[in-house]
Amino acid sequence: MTTHIDVERVREQFPALSRTHRGQQVVYLDGPGGSQVCQAAISAVSSYMSRGGGNLHGVFPTSVETEDILAQTRQSVGSLLNVPAEEVAFGPNMTTLNLAISRALARTWQPGDEIVVTELDHRANVDPWLRAAQDRGVTVKWLRVDTTTLTLDLKALTDLLSPRTRLVAVGLASNAVGTVTDVRQIASMAHAVGALIAVDAVHAAPHMAVDRDALDADILLCSAYKFFGPHVGIATLRRDVFESLDIYKLQPAPSYIPDKLETGTQNHAGIAGVGAAISYISTLGRGATLREKLVTAFDLIEAHEEALARRMRQALQDLPSVTLHAAAEGVRKTPTIAFTVASRAPREICQEMVDQYGIFIADGDFYATTLAHKLGLGQVGGFVRAGLAPYNTSAEVDAFLDALTRIVKRGS
């Protein structure tokens, strides 16, 4: 049985990895903002367009083929997230889908009801709920992040919940610092008071096997452009929640799930690419079913990425003038490395890395604005963030660490 990823074989499936910048081979460490796209997804998008696309509900072949692609991709996403295909909806991105879901769900809220959001999350799983609460006169409570441990203070959640709590929104993994949150525990606490739980799995989905029902989530969202596919958002809602949603939609549009959430014409070519990206991931694993192959693939992906991430974190901790922003060793994390360099703006570090070494890393608060503010980084440019993917190599980690060491020494 395969016990590790053949990185060179993986790299062959990503055409973008051949890119150079100023004569140097590009090192892509910007995966947390969006992965590179695998050849299977590129080919699926191109094939759909070149064969002729068609809108839905027609009798002609391109329409029928499009409906088949959507059905097949729902099945694939169902295997990815371990949910029924009919509970999978597509949209432009996670944020747009969550705005639609929050607006619809809030129609059942009353003044005096309460919701809980967190200080660790990307604003895509905060602001849609804040705006919905504002529209309905609902009280917002914030679950604190411990700025020392970079984890949520789950003990404080007990005091935030009440019989008036309608929803808890939480991220499975922080897109800024990588902390993986115990969503199952939060869901248990939320359900005990009759509240729903909405989970942002955008940052988690590229790095680990996600099981919506094992997490006990009522709503879970992710985006294919983070796991080697095109820019397509994905939402999956538990059937009873989904069917009860009074979605803002056009009158003639379907009122049944999942179509009622897919307002307007979808990105059919992109959805074809989503299915192909999931199929590609499955080739890295083993098993009798697509789900089994995906789970074993993510076990290998996580092991590969964590080994590289551990080296990076340790080296950064040993580098003078560098502050690593990460949870403790025993806390599960994605391979997302956030750090700051004393007396240097994050943008300056990123600019030198790309200009001099061809290394692509990013700077900013990455829409985790509350976390950045609480860490005192909101006004100084946020973090520098590097992230790992299955196509990253040990040599690339060495190149990153060598380049950063040179930059830090020059600036000291």
Summary of the structure (lengths in Angstrom):
residues: 412
radius of gyration: 21.5
end to end distance: 48.5
largest distance: 68.6
contacts: 1470
relative contact order: 0.16
helix: 46%
strand: 18%
